[in-house]
Structures are given as C-alpha cells and as structure tokens.
C-alpha cells in the first residue's frame, strides 16, 4: 500500500516536471493564430503627441546616441518630445544633456533629481508627474536610456491607440550589441521565444502579463486611470503597470513588428544579477495579485486556469524541474522497470517541444535566426540534447540494469543512468557552477564552452531558483542597475 | 486623445490615399503575421509526420521483439 502511494507520488512528480514544457509548448501553438486574431483591423493612422520618458543614472555613454536615434524617427514634426530624468547621475550625464537640450531646443527636456538611487520606478514617477502636470502629452512612452528605436516603431505602436479600449502597447525588444558575443546571441534567441513568440500568443489569449520596460506606450487616460504613477513596491514595475492597466479595464497589446534595440549583459554574472531582480519582481507580483490567480470570477484573464498554470510554471520552473527529476529517481528506486518509460515520456515531450519551438522561432524572426541559429540549437545545452536523443532512442542502449543496483555493485552504466534520470536537476546545478566560474574570472573561451555544453535554458532555470531562494530568505531588495556601455546599434 | 482627435482621424480616413505610408506599413505587418501562421501550419504537419513515423518504427521494433 505504502509502495503504491510512493509510486503515485513519483508519477505525479514526473507529470509536474512536464508542466512547464507542456504549458510553453501550448503557448507556442497559439502563436500562429496571431495571423488571424490580432488588433490590426482596429488600427488607424493616428499620431498622438508622445512624451518619451527616459530614466537615466550614469548613462552618459549611451544617452547621446539614444536621443539622436529618437530625434530621427519617422513621426510628424513637433509630435514628440524626450524627457530625460537624470537620477542624480555622478558621471557626465549633465554635460551630455546640456548639449542635447541645446541641439534639439523644445524637443529635449532635462529633469534632474538631486537625491537619487531609489530605483527606476521612483525616477519614472518624477518624470510622469511633470508630464501629466503639463497638458501637452497625449501618450507617454516609457523606455530606457540605452534603447534605440527603429524609425517606424513609434508609428507602429501609436496606431493601436486609435482604439480607445487600448491602454498600453509594447514593442519587440531585440538584443542589439555590436559586435555580438555568444551570450548576446543566446539572449537574442531567448527574446525571439520570450517576446516575438510568447507575446503574440498572449495577444491571442487576450492580454499581456508584461509590457517590456524598454518600450511601453501608454495613453494619457490609461496613466491617469492607474493612478498617474508607477508602483514602487516591487522590482517588476513594468509587469505591475501592465497588470494594473488591464485590471483598470483597458487592453495591453504587443506589436511584434514595432522593434527597439537594447544592449543586454555580456557576462553570466551580470545576467544573473539582472535576471534575479526580474525573477524576484515576478514573485512579488505573484504575491501582490494572489487574490486573482485561478479565480476566473475575479479576472477573466489573470484568473483563468491556463493563464495561472502558465504563470506559475514559468515563475516556479526550477521547482517543477527538480520535482520531475526526483520523480524519475524515485520510480527507478521503487518501480525500476517503469522509470525508462516515464523518462521517455518526460524527455520525449521536451524534445518535440524543443524541435517545434526552435524551428518555429527561426521562422518567426529569420533575421535573428540567421545571427543566432547555433545558440538556438544549443539553447538547452548540448548535454541536454544528448539526453533528449537518449529518450528518443530508448535508455536500454545504455545497457544498464533496469533495477536499482545493490550497494557495492554500482557500475558506471548505473551511475550514468541515475545522472540521466536526474538531468534536469543536475543541469540546473551545473549552470550555477558556470555562473560561479564566470564570477571568479574564468576565461571567456572556457566559460563559453561550458555554457554551450550546459545550456542557456538551464542557466535561466538556475537564476530562477536563485530568485526563489533570495525571495524566501527575504534577502535585501536593492535596485542593481545593469551597466550599459553603448554597444547596441540599429541594424543598417 | 479627445474628441478633436477622433474628428481628425475621421477626416484623415476620408482623404488618405489607399497607398499611403500607413497602409503600406499595415499591409506589410499583416502579411508577416499571415506568413508566420502558414509557417506554423507547415511545421506542425512536418512534426506530425515525424512523430507518426517514429511511433510506427518503435511499434514495429516492439512487435518484432
């Protein structure tokens, strides 16, 4: 009886281990429907007066080129202004801004906070207060100091505001570092899946959980409706604003054809810091809106069951992965003959999902695919790809005994079998090792080899686990700004 | 955007030629979305054939054993 319960528990763990894969696969299946279910039929050629809001703390290296790129966009003259909120910078941001204000009189406004360092949301609020106090702006574009806009991006985003039901629109943020690196190409591919694909699917589902902080266009009415300020209580102010927009009754949309370019971290350690902040922010959001999840009566979008499953399977992904590994190992111990079948099911589904997502991502953004096809293929890590191949071919090719070996009789095949069954957990741990090596100053070529072997996906999983641990430990919440060097370029 | 803008939008719709820059942008984007839809349909068909072939081979091996 006890054994039956344990077997059932192990099978439940294996099923839970499949949840993130199944949910992201299902989300990907909805992407194509954006071809017939989108907002373009309600778009009109409108060009509201837009205030670009750029929070800046020691961004002198990138600010000048960002402003120049913004002043070169294709939009009716006099219909946009740039407000830079200088968060008490200590570099030569002030001199850069003085020059830009003189170069573009009436179009560039420099707002300076003498006491800064409270985080992006506080800095944004300083600018929003100023913009809303004036009658001029009909819409506000919240962006970052390093973000570069393609000439037609604002037009593409603004056309959705012709529909009064729309409160906010976000763009497709692409990694634009030149020259690119292995890590930047991994991020570029990640953004195809996490933005170009996932957010199209979210449009189809009826709403977005997050408008990217790098390009959020809000109607003035929407900003007023959500209180005229950005929430300062979490590390994910963009997600909070997006959810509030939709709870206030307006739509939040993603326009995949409106593109902006940004510079992302070029070291695993910097990426880790940035993503732990994002991960913790999402966990704070989970808590802040706990009254909504899985309650369709309270919110048609955020309360619906598939949306809740998707949200939790991503936010708590490492927990599901570890449960999956534990389930497989438990089965191998209690009911060994069934472990290979459960393994084949879990990793077989992962393999199909991987094939579909990778090939489809190449079709969704061929330009990004051309640049980062290898990183797309190696996204889960070459070792994980090997595990997937084993799932397809069958574990019996290993030649390990289908029983838990007795103490003292372990062979390398048995050890390999156990490592393969628990690979999800092991790869998460190995990704953490890659991070520690990078932090310790490991040479880049070696780090890159390890990253390709272990995978970028497991790295994101490890970061997610670190966020959960930090949040559970109630570790210090501080705004760790990602350092930008001005490497991002618009494509020529 | 207030009432004045809505009036302006209405007027613009009357006078905008069908081949305006806005229309070109719209039709290019709609075409891209349709292309993605058909790519997905083709990919699903391809993977379905692949999975069906794999399952058939596995089944035959299973029967042979």
Boltz contact constraints between the chains, C-beta under 6 A:
constraints:
  - contact:
      token1: [A, 32]
      token2: [B, 37]
      max_distance: 6.0
  - contact:
      token1: [A, 32]
      token2: [B, 40]
      max_distance: 6.0
  - contact:
      token1: [A, 34]
      token2: [B, 33]
      max_distance: 6.0
  - contact:
      token1: [A, 35]
      token2: [B, 33]
      max_distance: 6.0
  - contact:
      token1: [A, 35]
      token2: [B, 34]
      max_distance: 6.0
  - contact:
      token1: [A, 35]
      token2: [B, 36]
      max_distance: 6.0
  - contact:
      token1: [A, 35]
      token2: [B, 37]
      max_distance: 6.0
  - contact:
      token1: [A, 38]
      token2: [B, 33]
      max_distance: 6.0
  - contact:
      token1: [A, 40]
      token2: [B, 30]
      max_distance: 6.0
  - contact:
      token1: [A, 44]
      token2: [B, 9]
      max_distance: 6.0
  - contact:
      token1: [A, 45]
      token2: [B, 12]
      max_distance: 6.0
  - contact:
      token1: [A, 45]
      token2: [B, 22]
      max_distance: 6.0
  - contact:
      token1: [A, 46]
      token2: [B, 9]
      max_distance: 6.0
  - contact:
      token1: [A, 48]
      token2: [B, 1]
      max_distance: 6.0
  - contact:
      token1: [A, 138]
      token2: [B, 1]
      max_distance: 6.0
  - contact:
      token1: [A, 257]
      token2: [B, 29]
      max_distance: 6.0
  - contact:
      token1: [A, 356]
      token2: [B, 47]
      max_distance: 6.0
  - contact:
      token1: [A, 359]
      token2: [B, 43]
      max_distance: 6.0
  - contact:
      token1: [A, 360]
      token2: [B, 43]
      max_distance: 6.0
  - contact:
      token1: [A, 363]
      token2: [B, 39]
      max_distance: 6.0
  - contact:
      token1: [A, 364]
      token2: [B, 36]
      max_distance: 6.0
